[in-house]
Amino acid sequence: MQLSHPAKFWHSLDNGKIQCDLCPHLCQLKEGQRGLCYIRGVEHQQLRLHSYGRSSGFCVDPIEKKPLNHFLPGTPVLSFGTAGCNLTCKFCQNWDMSKSRKMDTLASSASPQMLAKACLQTGARSIAYTYNDPVIFMEYAIDVAQACAEQGVKSVAVSAGFINADPRIEFFKYMDAANIDLKGFDSRFYKKICGGQLEVVKETLKYLVTDTKVWLEVTNLLIPGENDSQQELESLCQWYVENVGANVPLHFSAFHPDYKMLDIIRTPLKTLLRAREIALQAGINHVYTGNVQHSASGSSYCNNCAKLVIERTQYQLGQWHLNGQGECLYCSEKMVGVFDGQPGNWGTKRLPITMVKT
């Protein structure tokens, strides 16, 4: 399959260069050059996507691993990604893919139709564009989403939300759910540690809740001494309630030493629980901890009667006290999210798969 595919959102400059308009980096490129993301570059004076139809990491996971706790709970999701990324996070936990400059050794051929077929063969209810940020391979992701939609398979974007306004509209038009990584709530942190801009991510979050029907959940990876201060967490949660909404689930996830931040300790559970308490006090209704084993803070509770309605131990579902419409069996309050009858029973299984062209 051809690696090079026409890309959208670019224009020619008077100096002979091509400007990519996908994300705020606005890379200006000469013939043969690639942008910061590595997979978008100039070929014959046109911007091309150089990873179309090539992807890596094919695996069927529990949907809760994305993490999405209110979107088809208990069901399997087929996950994949490509090389490259448009951020430069020093703590990247998928750096072997996102920082790769060797697509041919990492990637396998996978057309949109092959991926849709794989979902049907494995029983995956949804497909997740993840590991690296799907906004940079949006043309490929959109084609996969359309092929999957024809088979009744939902699309999930796991993204940092670092994308310009027009591409944002185009990309999320084809997504059914998203988990956006709000990496911190300090502009200095975003620039120095992530190579991004906080305000752009905030705009993406506001856009998703006000202008789309995409089911949204948000993750904040807490790094000790970097983005876990009381003041920053309180500011984040106050802004979140006012601009994202009290019913949009928020996940505080544990950092582990990786990539260029090997000298920082793993996030203690007490830090995650403190952050969760700050968020609950701010008025956020569904707050979770991630990358830790703590059933109480990983489970879901009714916003009305406060009873346990979905029990989770890591990615394994336990007690389930919702009816087929997602209503609390104790008080009939509707749980926010996307529910389709009874929960799935995929459990904690991780099923790597090999793409075979037929």
Contacts in CASP RR format, 6 or more apart in sequence:
PFRMAT RR
TARGET T0000
AUTHOR 0000-0000-0000
METHOD contacts of the structure
MODEL  1
MQLSHPAKFWHSLDNGKIQCDLCPHLCQLKEGQRGLCYIRGVEHQQLRLH
SYGRSSGFCVDPIEKKPLNHFLPGTPVLSFGTAGCNLTCKFCQNWDMSKS
RKMDTLASSASPQMLAKACLQTGARSIAYTYNDPVIFMEYAIDVAQACAE
QGVKSVAVSAGFINADPRIEFFKYMDAANIDLKGFDSRFYKKICGGQLEV
VKETLKYLVTDTKVWLEVTNLLIPGENDSQQELESLCQWYVENVGANVPL
HFSAFHPDYKMLDIIRTPLKTLLRAREIALQAGINHVYTGNVQHSASGSS
YCNNCAKLVIERTQYQLGQWHLNGQGECLYCSEKMVGVFDGQPGNWGTKR
LPITMVKT
1 52 0 8 1.000
1 53 0 8 1.000
1 54 0 8 1.000
1 109 0 8 1.000
1 111 0 8 1.000
2 52 0 8 1.000
3 50 0 8 1.000
3 51 0 8 1.000
3 52 0 8 1.000
3 53 0 8 1.000
3 54 0 8 1.000
3 103 0 8 1.000
4 43 0 8 1.000
4 48 0 8 1.000
4 49 0 8 1.000
4 50 0 8 1.000
4 52 0 8 1.000
5 48 0 8 1.000
5 49 0 8 1.000
5 50 0 8 1.000
5 52 0 8 1.000
5 53 0 8 1.000
5 139 0 8 1.000
5 140 0 8 1.000
6 46 0 8 1.000
6 47 0 8 1.000
6 48 0 8 1.000
6 49 0 8 1.000
6 139 0 8 1.000
7 20 0 8 1.000
7 22 0 8 1.000
7 40 0 8 1.000
7 41 0 8 1.000
7 46 0 8 1.000
7 47 0 8 1.000
7 48 0 8 1.000
7 49 0 8 1.000
7 139 0 8 1.000
8 22 0 8 1.000
8 138 0 8 1.000
8 139 0 8 1.000
8 167 0 8 1.000
8 170 0 8 1.000
9 20 0 8 1.000
9 21 0 8 1.000
9 22 0 8 1.000
9 47 0 8 1.000
9 164 0 8 1.000
9 166 0 8 1.000
9 167 0 8 1.000
9 170 0 8 1.000
10 18 0 8 1.000
10 19 0 8 1.000
10 20 0 8 1.000
10 21 0 8 1.000
10 22 0 8 1.000
10 46 0 8 1.000
10 47 0 8 1.000
11 18 0 8 1.000
11 19 0 8 1.000
11 21 0 8 1.000
12 18 0 8 1.000
12 19 0 8 1.000
12 45 0 8 1.000
13 19 0 8 1.000
13 28 0 8 1.000
15 28 0 8 1.000
16 30 0 8 1.000
17 28 0 8 1.000
17 29 0 8 1.000
17 30 0 8 1.000
17 42 0 8 1.000
18 28 0 8 1.000
18 29 0 8 1.000
18 41 0 8 1.000
18 42 0 8 1.000
18 45 0 8 1.000
18 46 0 8 1.000
18 47 0 8 1.000
19 26 0 8 1.000
19 27 0 8 1.000
19 28 0 8 1.000
19 29 0 8 1.000
20 26 0 8 1.000
20 27 0 8 1.000
20 29 0 8 1.000
20 35 0 8 1.000
20 40 0 8 1.000
20 41 0 8 1.000
20 47 0 8 1.000
21 164 0 8 1.000
21 166 0 8 1.000
21 167 0 8 1.000
22 40 0 8 1.000
22 86 0 8 1.000
22 135 0 8 1.000
22 136 0 8 1.000
22 138 0 8 1.000
22 163 0 8 1.000
22 164 0 8 1.000
22 167 0 8 1.000
23 37 0 8 1.000
23 86 0 8 1.000
23 135 0 8 1.000
23 136 0 8 1.000
23 162 0 8 1.000
23 163 0 8 1.000
23 164 0 8 1.000
23 167 0 8 1.000
24 162 0 8 1.000
24 164 0 8 1.000
24 196 0 8 1.000
24 197 0 8 1.000
24 200 0 8 1.000
25 35 0 8 1.000
25 36 0 8 1.000
25 37 0 8 1.000
25 86 0 8 1.000
27 35 0 8 1.000
27 36 0 8 1.000
27 37 0 8 1.000
27 40 0 8 1.000
29 35 0 8 1.000
29 41 0 8 1.000
29 42 0 8 1.000
29 47 0 8 1.000
30 42 0 8 1.000
31 42 0 8 1.000
31 43 0 8 1.000
31 44 0 8 1.000
31 45 0 8 1.000
32 41 0 8 1.000
32 42 0 8 1.000
32 43 0 8 1.000
33 41 0 8 1.000
33 42 0 8 1.000
34 40 0 8 1.000
34 41 0 8 1.000
34 42 0 8 1.000
34 50 0 8 1.000
35 41 0 8 1.000
36 86 0 8 1.000
36 88 0 8 1.000
37 84 0 8 1.000
37 85 0 8 1.000
37 86 0 8 1.000
37 136 0 8 1.000
38 83 0 8 1.000
38 84 0 8 1.000
38 85 0 8 1.000
38 101 0 8 1.000
39 49 0 8 1.000
39 50 0 8 1.000
39 51 0 8 1.000
39 82 0 8 1.000
39 83 0 8 1.000
39 84 0 8 1.000
39 103 0 8 1.000
39 136 0 8 1.000
39 137 0 8 1.000
40 47 0 8 1.000
40 48 0 8 1.000
40 49 0 8 1.000
40 50 0 8 1.000
40 136 0 8 1.000
41 47 0 8 1.000
41 48 0 8 1.000
41 50 0 8 1.000
42 48 0 8 1.000
49 137 0 8 1.000
49 139 0 8 1.000
49 140 0 8 1.000
50 103 0 8 1.000
51 82 0 8 1.000
51 83 0 8 1.000
51 84 0 8 1.000
51 103 0 8 1.000
51 107 0 8 1.000
51 137 0 8 1.000
51 140 0 8 1.000
52 137 0 8 1.000
52 139 0 8 1.000
52 140 0 8 1.000
53 109 0 8 1.000
53 110 0 8 1.000
53 111 0 8 1.000
53 112 0 8 1.000
53 140 0 8 1.000
54 82 0 8 1.000
54 103 0 8 1.000
54 104 0 8 1.000
54 107 0 8 1.000
54 108 0 8 1.000
54 109 0 8 1.000
54 110 0 8 1.000
55 80 0 8 1.000
55 81 0 8 1.000
55 82 0 8 1.000
55 107 0 8 1.000
55 108 0 8 1.000
55 110 0 8 1.000
55 115 0 8 1.000
55 140 0 8 1.000
56 80 0 8 1.000
56 81 0 8 1.000
56 82 0 8 1.000
56 83 0 8 1.000
56 97 0 8 1.000
56 106 0 8 1.000
56 107 0 8 1.000
56 108 0 8 1.000
56 131 0 8 1.000
57 79 0 8 1.000
57 80 0 8 1.000
57 81 0 8 1.000
57 97 0 8 1.000
57 131 0 8 1.000
57 352 0 8 1.000
58 78 0 8 1.000
58 79 0 8 1.000
58 80 0 8 1.000
58 108 0 8 1.000
58 110 0 8 1.000
58 118 0 8 1.000
58 352 0 8 1.000
58 353 0 8 1.000
58 354 0 8 1.000
58 355 0 8 1.000
59 78 0 8 1.000
59 79 0 8 1.000
59 80 0 8 1.000
59 350 0 8 1.000
59 351 0 8 1.000
59 352 0 8 1.000
59 353 0 8 1.000
60 76 0 8 1.000
60 77 0 8 1.000
60 78 0 8 1.000
60 79 0 8 1.000
60 122 0 8 1.000
60 123 0 8 1.000
60 124 0 8 1.000
60 346 0 8 1.000
60 349 0 8 1.000
60 350 0 8 1.000
60 351 0 8 1.000
60 353 0 8 1.000
61 76 0 8 1.000
61 77 0 8 1.000
61 79 0 8 1.000
61 128 0 8 1.000
61 315 0 8 1.000
61 350 0 8 1.000
61 351 0 8 1.000
62 74 0 8 1.000
62 75 0 8 1.000
62 76 0 8 1.000
62 77 0 8 1.000
62 315 0 8 1.000
62 346 0 8 1.000
62 347 0 8 1.000
62 348 0 8 1.000
62 349 0 8 1.000
63 71 0 8 1.000
63 72 0 8 1.000
63 73 0 8 1.000
63 74 0 8 1.000
63 75 0 8 1.000
63 76 0 8 1.000
63 77 0 8 1.000
63 125 0 8 1.000
63 126 0 8 1.000
63 156 0 8 1.000
63 346 0 8 1.000
64 73 0 8 1.000
64 74 0 8 1.000
64 312 0 8 1.000
64 315 0 8 1.000
65 77 0 8 1.000
65 315 0 8 1.000
66 77 0 8 1.000
66 79 0 8 1.000
66 128 0 8 1.000
66 130 0 8 1.000
66 156 0 8 1.000
66 158 0 8 1.000
66 179 0 8 1.000
67 179 0 8 1.000
67 217 0 8 1.000
67 219 0 8 1.000
67 251 0 8 1.000
67 253 0 8 1.000
67 288 0 8 1.000
67 290 0 8 1.000
68 156 0 8 1.000
68 177 0 8 1.000
68 179 0 8 1.000
68 215 0 8 1.000
68 217 0 8 1.000
69 217 0 8 1.000
69 249 0 8 1.000
69 251 0 8 1.000
69 286 0 8 1.000
69 288 0 8 1.000
69 298 0 8 1.000
69 300 0 8 1.000
69 310 0 8 1.000
69 312 0 8 1.000
70 215 0 8 1.000
70 217 0 8 1.000
70 249 0 8 1.000
70 286 0 8 1.000
70 300 0 8 1.000
70 335 0 8 1.000
70 336 0 8 1.000
70 337 0 8 1.000
70 338 0 8 1.000
70 339 0 8 1.000
71 126 0 8 1.000
71 154 0 8 1.000
71 156 0 8 1.000
71 176 0 8 1.000
71 177 0 8 1.000
71 215 0 8 1.000
71 217 0 8 1.000
71 337 0 8 1.000
71 338 0 8 1.000
72 125 0 8 1.000
72 126 0 8 1.000
72 154 0 8 1.000
72 338 0 8 1.000
72 339 0 8 1.000
72 340 0 8 1.000
72 344 0 8 1.000
73 310 0 8 1.000
73 317 0 8 1.000
73 339 0 8 1.000
73 343 0 8 1.000
73 344 0 8 1.000
74 317 0 8 1.000
74 343 0 8 1.000
74 344 0 8 1.000
74 345 0 8 1.000
74 346 0 8 1.000
74 347 0 8 1.000
75 124 0 8 1.000
75 125 0 8 1.000
75 126 0 8 1.000
75 343 0 8 1.000
75 344 0 8 1.000
75 346 0 8 1.000
76 122 0 8 1.000
76 123 0 8 1.000
76 124 0 8 1.000
76 125 0 8 1.000
76 346 0 8 1.000
76 349 0 8 1.000
76 351 0 8 1.000
77 124 0 8 1.000
77 125 0 8 1.000
77 126 0 8 1.000
77 127 0 8 1.000
77 128 0 8 1.000
77 156 0 8 1.000
78 115 0 8 1.000
78 118 0 8 1.000
78 119 0 8 1.000
78 122 0 8 1.000
78 124 0 8 1.000
78 126 0 8 1.000
78 127 0 8 1.000
78 128 0 8 1.000
78 353 0 8 1.000
79 127 0 8 1.000
79 128 0 8 1.000
79 130 0 8 1.000
79 131 0 8 1.000
80 110 0 8 1.000
80 115 0 8 1.000
80 127 0 8 1.000
80 128 0 8 1.000
80 129 0 8 1.000
80 130 0 8 1.000
80 131 0 8 1.000
81 97 0 8 1.000
81 129 0 8 1.000
81 130 0 8 1.000
81 131 0 8 1.000
81 132 0 8 1.000
81 134 0 8 1.000
81 137 0 8 1.000
82 97 0 8 1.000
82 103 0 8 1.000
82 107 0 8 1.000
82 132 0 8 1.000
82 136 0 8 1.000
82 137 0 8 1.000
82 140 0 8 1.000
83 97 0 8 1.000
83 98 0 8 1.000
83 100 0 8 1.000
83 101 0 8 1.000
83 102 0 8 1.000
83 103 0 8 1.000
83 106 0 8 1.000
83 107 0 8 1.000
83 132 0 8 1.000
84 97 0 8 1.000
84 98 0 8 1.000
84 99 0 8 1.000
84 100 0 8 1.000
84 132 0 8 1.000
84 136 0 8 1.000
85 92 0 8 1.000
85 98 0 8 1.000
85 99 0 8 1.000
85 132 0 8 1.000
85 133 0 8 1.000
85 136 0 8 1.000
86 133 0 8 1.000
86 135 0 8 1.000
86 136 0 8 1.000
86 162 0 8 1.000
87 133 0 8 1.000
87 160 0 8 1.000
87 162 0 8 1.000
87 194 0 8 1.000
87 195 0 8 1.000
87 196 0 8 1.000
88 194 0 8 1.000
88 195 0 8 1.000
88 196 0 8 1.000
89 183 0 8 1.000
89 193 0 8 1.000
89 194 0 8 1.000
89 195 0 8 1.000
89 259 0 8 1.000
90 193 0 8 1.000
90 194 0 8 1.000
90 259 0 8 1.000
90 260 0 8 1.000
90 261 0 8 1.000
91 193 0 8 1.000
91 221 0 8 1.000
91 223 0 8 1.000
91 255 0 8 1.000
91 258 0 8 1.000
91 259 0 8 1.000
91 260 0 8 1.000
91 261 0 8 1.000
91 264 0 8 1.000
92 98 0 8 1.000
92 99 0 8 1.000
92 258 0 8 1.000
92 259 0 8 1.000
93 256 0 8 1.000
93 258 0 8 1.000
93 259 0 8 1.000
94 131 0 8 1.000
94 132 0 8 1.000
95 258 0 8 1.000
95 259 0 8 1.000
96 106 0 8 1.000
97 106 0 8 1.000
97 131 0 8 1.000
97 132 0 8 1.000
98 131 0 8 1.000
98 132 0 8 1.000
98 133 0 8 1.000
99 259 0 8 1.000
100 106 0 8 1.000
108 354 0 8 1.000
108 355 0 8 1.000
109 355 0 8 1.000
109 357 0 8 1.000
110 355 0 8 1.000
111 357 0 8 1.000
112 140 0 8 1.000
112 143 0 8 1.000
112 144 0 8 1.000
112 146 0 8 1.000
112 147 0 8 1.000
112 148 0 8 1.000
113 147 0 8 1.000
114 355 0 8 1.000
114 357 0 8 1.000
114 358 0 8 1.000
115 127 0 8 1.000
115 144 0 8 1.000
115 147 0 8 1.000
115 148 0 8 1.000
115 355 0 8 1.000
116 127 0 8 1.000
116 144 0 8 1.000
116 147 0 8 1.000
116 148 0 8 1.000
116 150 0 8 1.000
116 151 0 8 1.000
116 153 0 8 1.000
117 358 0 8 1.000
118 124 0 8 1.000
118 353 0 8 1.000
118 355 0 8 1.000
119 126 0 8 1.000
119 127 0 8 1.000
119 148 0 8 1.000
119 151 0 8 1.000
119 153 0 8 1.000
120 151 0 8 1.000
120 153 0 8 1.000
122 351 0 8 1.000
122 353 0 8 1.000
124 153 0 8 1.000
125 153 0 8 1.000
125 154 0 8 1.000
126 153 0 8 1.000
126 154 0 8 1.000
126 155 0 8 1.000
126 156 0 8 1.000
126 176 0 8 1.000
126 177 0 8 1.000
127 144 0 8 1.000
127 145 0 8 1.000
127 148 0 8 1.000
127 153 0 8 1.000
127 154 0 8 1.000
127 155 0 8 1.000
127 156 0 8 1.000
128 155 0 8 1.000
128 156 0 8 1.000
128 157 0 8 1.000
128 158 0 8 1.000
129 137 0 8 1.000
129 141 0 8 1.000
129 144 0 8 1.000
129 155 0 8 1.000
129 156 0 8 1.000
129 157 0 8 1.000
129 158 0 8 1.000
129 159 0 8 1.000
130 156 0 8 1.000
130 158 0 8 1.000
131 158 0 8 1.000
133 159 0 8 1.000
133 160 0 8 1.000
133 161 0 8 1.000
133 162 0 8 1.000
134 141 0 8 1.000
134 157 0 8 1.000
134 158 0 8 1.000
134 159 0 8 1.000
134 171 0 8 1.000
135 157 0 8 1.000
135 159 0 8 1.000
135 160 0 8 1.000
135 161 0 8 1.000
135 162 0 8 1.000
135 163 0 8 1.000
135 167 0 8 1.000
135 171 0 8 1.000
138 167 0 8 1.000
138 170 0 8 1.000
138 171 0 8 1.000
141 155 0 8 1.000
141 157 0 8 1.000
141 171 0 8 1.000
141 174 0 8 1.000
142 170 0 8 1.000
142 171 0 8 1.000
142 174 0 8 1.000
144 155 0 8 1.000
145 155 0 8 1.000
145 174 0 8 1.000
145 175 0 8 1.000
146 174 0 8 1.000
148 154 0 8 1.000
148 155 0 8 1.000
149 155 0 8 1.000
149 174 0 8 1.000
154 176 0 8 1.000
154 177 0 8 1.000
155 174 0 8 1.000
155 175 0 8 1.000
155 176 0 8 1.000
155 177 0 8 1.000
156 175 0 8 1.000
156 176 0 8 1.000
156 177 0 8 1.000
156 178 0 8 1.000
156 179 0 8 1.000
157 171 0 8 1.000
157 172 0 8 1.000
157 175 0 8 1.000
157 177 0 8 1.000
157 178 0 8 1.000
157 179 0 8 1.000
157 214 0 8 1.000
158 178 0 8 1.000
158 179 0 8 1.000
158 181 0 8 1.000
159 178 0 8 1.000
159 179 0 8 1.000
159 180 0 8 1.000
159 181 0 8 1.000
160 180 0 8 1.000
160 181 0 8 1.000
160 183 0 8 1.000
160 194 0 8 1.000
160 201 0 8 1.000
161 168 0 8 1.000
161 180 0 8 1.000
161 181 0 8 1.000
161 200 0 8 1.000
161 201 0 8 1.000
161 204 0 8 1.000
161 205 0 8 1.000
162 196 0 8 1.000
162 197 0 8 1.000
162 200 0 8 1.000
162 201 0 8 1.000
162 204 0 8 1.000
163 171 0 8 1.000
163 200 0 8 1.000
163 204 0 8 1.000
164 200 0 8 1.000
165 203 0 8 1.000
165 207 0 8 1.000
168 204 0 8 1.000
168 207 0 8 1.000
169 207 0 8 1.000
169 211 0 8 1.000
172 178 0 8 1.000
172 207 0 8 1.000
172 208 0 8 1.000
172 212 0 8 1.000
172 214 0 8 1.000
173 212 0 8 1.000
175 214 0 8 1.000
176 214 0 8 1.000
176 215 0 8 1.000
176 338 0 8 1.000
177 214 0 8 1.000
177 215 0 8 1.000
177 216 0 8 1.000
177 217 0 8 1.000
177 338 0 8 1.000
178 208 0 8 1.000
178 214 0 8 1.000
178 215 0 8 1.000
178 216 0 8 1.000
178 217 0 8 1.000
179 216 0 8 1.000
179 217 0 8 1.000
179 218 0 8 1.000
179 219 0 8 1.000
179 251 0 8 1.000
180 201 0 8 1.000
180 204 0 8 1.000
180 205 0 8 1.000
180 208 0 8 1.000
180 216 0 8 1.000
180 217 0 8 1.000
180 218 0 8 1.000
180 219 0 8 1.000
181 218 0 8 1.000
181 219 0 8 1.000
181 220 0 8 1.000
181 221 0 8 1.000
182 201 0 8 1.000
182 205 0 8 1.000
182 218 0 8 1.000
182 219 0 8 1.000
182 220 0 8 1.000
182 236 0 8 1.000
183 189 0 8 1.000
183 190 0 8 1.000
183 193 0 8 1.000
183 194 0 8 1.000
183 201 0 8 1.000
183 220 0 8 1.000
183 221 0 8 1.000
183 227 0 8 1.000
184 190 0 8 1.000
184 198 0 8 1.000
184 220 0 8 1.000
184 227 0 8 1.000
184 232 0 8 1.000
184 236 0 8 1.000
185 198 0 8 1.000
185 227 0 8 1.000
185 232 0 8 1.000
185 233 0 8 1.000
185 235 0 8 1.000
185 236 0 8 1.000
185 239 0 8 1.000
186 198 0 8 1.000
186 227 0 8 1.000
186 232 0 8 1.000
187 197 0 8 1.000
187 198 0 8 1.000
187 199 0 8 1.000
189 198 0 8 1.000
189 226 0 8 1.000
189 227 0 8 1.000
190 196 0 8 1.000
190 197 0 8 1.000
190 198 0 8 1.000
190 201 0 8 1.000
191 197 0 8 1.000
193 226 0 8 1.000
202 239 0 8 1.000
202 243 0 8 1.000
205 216 0 8 1.000
205 218 0 8 1.000
205 243 0 8 1.000
205 244 0 8 1.000
206 243 0 8 1.000
206 244 0 8 1.000
208 214 0 8 1.000
208 216 0 8 1.000
209 216 0 8 1.000
209 243 0 8 1.000
209 244 0 8 1.000
209 245 0 8 1.000
209 248 0 8 1.000
215 337 0 8 1.000
215 338 0 8 1.000
216 244 0 8 1.000
216 248 0 8 1.000
217 248 0 8 1.000
217 249 0 8 1.000
217 250 0 8 1.000
217 251 0 8 1.000
218 240 0 8 1.000
218 244 0 8 1.000
218 248 0 8 1.000
218 249 0 8 1.000
218 250 0 8 1.000
218 251 0 8 1.000
219 250 0 8 1.000
219 251 0 8 1.000
219 252 0 8 1.000
219 253 0 8 1.000
220 227 0 8 1.000
220 236 0 8 1.000
220 250 0 8 1.000
220 251 0 8 1.000
220 252 0 8 1.000
220 253 0 8 1.000
220 275 0 8 1.000
221 227 0 8 1.000
221 253 0 8 1.000
221 254 0 8 1.000
221 255 0 8 1.000
222 228 0 8 1.000
222 252 0 8 1.000
222 253 0 8 1.000
222 254 0 8 1.000
222 255 0 8 1.000
222 267 0 8 1.000
222 271 0 8 1.000
222 272 0 8 1.000
222 275 0 8 1.000
223 255 0 8 1.000
223 261 0 8 1.000
223 264 0 8 1.000
223 267 0 8 1.000
224 255 0 8 1.000
224 264 0 8 1.000
224 265 0 8 1.000
224 267 0 8 1.000
224 268 0 8 1.000
224 271 0 8 1.000
225 264 0 8 1.000
226 264 0 8 1.000
228 267 0 8 1.000
228 271 0 8 1.000
228 275 0 8 1.000
230 278 0 8 1.000
233 274 0 8 1.000
233 275 0 8 1.000
233 278 0 8 1.000
233 279 0 8 1.000
234 278 0 8 1.000
234 282 0 8 1.000
237 250 0 8 1.000
237 278 0 8 1.000
237 279 0 8 1.000
237 281 0 8 1.000
237 282 0 8 1.000
237 283 0 8 1.000
237 284 0 8 1.000
238 282 0 8 1.000
240 248 0 8 1.000
240 250 0 8 1.000
240 279 0 8 1.000
240 282 0 8 1.000
240 284 0 8 1.000
241 282 0 8 1.000
241 283 0 8 1.000
241 284 0 8 1.000
245 284 0 8 1.000
246 283 0 8 1.000
246 284 0 8 1.000
246 285 0 8 1.000
247 285 0 8 1.000
247 286 0 8 1.000
247 303 0 8 1.000
247 336 0 8 1.000
248 284 0 8 1.000
248 286 0 8 1.000
249 286 0 8 1.000
249 287 0 8 1.000
249 288 0 8 1.000
249 336 0 8 1.000
250 279 0 8 1.000
250 284 0 8 1.000
250 286 0 8 1.000
250 287 0 8 1.000
250 288 0 8 1.000
251 287 0 8 1.000
251 288 0 8 1.000
251 289 0 8 1.000
251 290 0 8 1.000
252 272 0 8 1.000
252 275 0 8 1.000
252 276 0 8 1.000
252 279 0 8 1.000
252 287 0 8 1.000
252 288 0 8 1.000
252 289 0 8 1.000
252 290 0 8 1.000
253 267 0 8 1.000
253 272 0 8 1.000
253 289 0 8 1.000
253 290 0 8 1.000
253 291 0 8 1.000
254 266 0 8 1.000
254 267 0 8 1.000
254 269 0 8 1.000
254 272 0 8 1.000
254 289 0 8 1.000
254 290 0 8 1.000
254 291 0 8 1.000
254 292 0 8 1.000
255 261 0 8 1.000
255 264 0 8 1.000
255 266 0 8 1.000
255 267 0 8 1.000
255 291 0 8 1.000
256 266 0 8 1.000
256 267 0 8 1.000
256 291 0 8 1.000
257 263 0 8 1.000
257 264 0 8 1.000
257 265 0 8 1.000
257 266 0 8 1.000
267 291 0 8 1.000
269 289 0 8 1.000
269 292 0 8 1.000
269 294 0 8 1.000
272 289 0 8 1.000
272 290 0 8 1.000
272 292 0 8 1.000
272 294 0 8 1.000
272 297 0 8 1.000
273 289 0 8 1.000
273 294 0 8 1.000
273 297 0 8 1.000
276 287 0 8 1.000
276 288 0 8 1.000
276 289 0 8 1.000
276 297 0 8 1.000
279 287 0 8 1.000
280 287 0 8 1.000
285 303 0 8 1.000
285 336 0 8 1.000
286 300 0 8 1.000
286 301 0 8 1.000
286 303 0 8 1.000
286 336 0 8 1.000
287 297 0 8 1.000
288 297 0 8 1.000
288 298 0 8 1.000
289 297 0 8 1.000
289 298 0 8 1.000
290 298 0 8 1.000
293 313 0 8 1.000
293 314 0 8 1.000
295 311 0 8 1.000
295 312 0 8 1.000
295 313 0 8 1.000
298 312 0 8 1.000
299 308 0 8 1.000
299 310 0 8 1.000
299 311 0 8 1.000
299 312 0 8 1.000
300 308 0 8 1.000
300 309 0 8 1.000
300 310 0 8 1.000
300 312 0 8 1.000
300 335 0 8 1.000
301 307 0 8 1.000
301 308 0 8 1.000
301 309 0 8 1.000
302 309 0 8 1.000
302 328 0 8 1.000
302 330 0 8 1.000
302 331 0 8 1.000
302 333 0 8 1.000
302 335 0 8 1.000
303 333 0 8 1.000
303 335 0 8 1.000
303 336 0 8 1.000
304 328 0 8 1.000
304 331 0 8 1.000
304 333 0 8 1.000
305 328 0 8 1.000
305 330 0 8 1.000
305 331 0 8 1.000
305 333 0 8 1.000
307 321 0 8 1.000
307 328 0 8 1.000
307 330 0 8 1.000
307 331 0 8 1.000
308 319 0 8 1.000
308 321 0 8 1.000
309 320 0 8 1.000
309 321 0 8 1.000
309 322 0 8 1.000
309 328 0 8 1.000
309 329 0 8 1.000
309 330 0 8 1.000
309 335 0 8 1.000
310 317 0 8 1.000
310 318 0 8 1.000
310 319 0 8 1.000
310 320 0 8 1.000
310 321 0 8 1.000
310 322 0 8 1.000
310 335 0 8 1.000
310 343 0 8 1.000
311 317 0 8 1.000
311 318 0 8 1.000
311 319 0 8 1.000
311 320 0 8 1.000
312 318 0 8 1.000
314 348 0 8 1.000
315 347 0 8 1.000
315 348 0 8 1.000
316 347 0 8 1.000
316 348 0 8 1.000
317 343 0 8 1.000
317 344 0 8 1.000
317 345 0 8 1.000
317 347 0 8 1.000
320 342 0 8 1.000
320 343 0 8 1.000
321 328 0 8 1.000
321 329 0 8 1.000
321 330 0 8 1.000
322 328 0 8 1.000
322 329 0 8 1.000
322 335 0 8 1.000
322 339 0 8 1.000
323 329 0 8 1.000
324 339 0 8 1.000
324 341 0 8 1.000
324 342 0 8 1.000
325 334 0 8 1.000
325 339 0 8 1.000
325 341 0 8 1.000
326 334 0 8 1.000
326 335 0 8 1.000
326 339 0 8 1.000
326 341 0 8 1.000
327 333 0 8 1.000
327 334 0 8 1.000
327 335 0 8 1.000
328 334 0 8 1.000
328 335 0 8 1.000
END
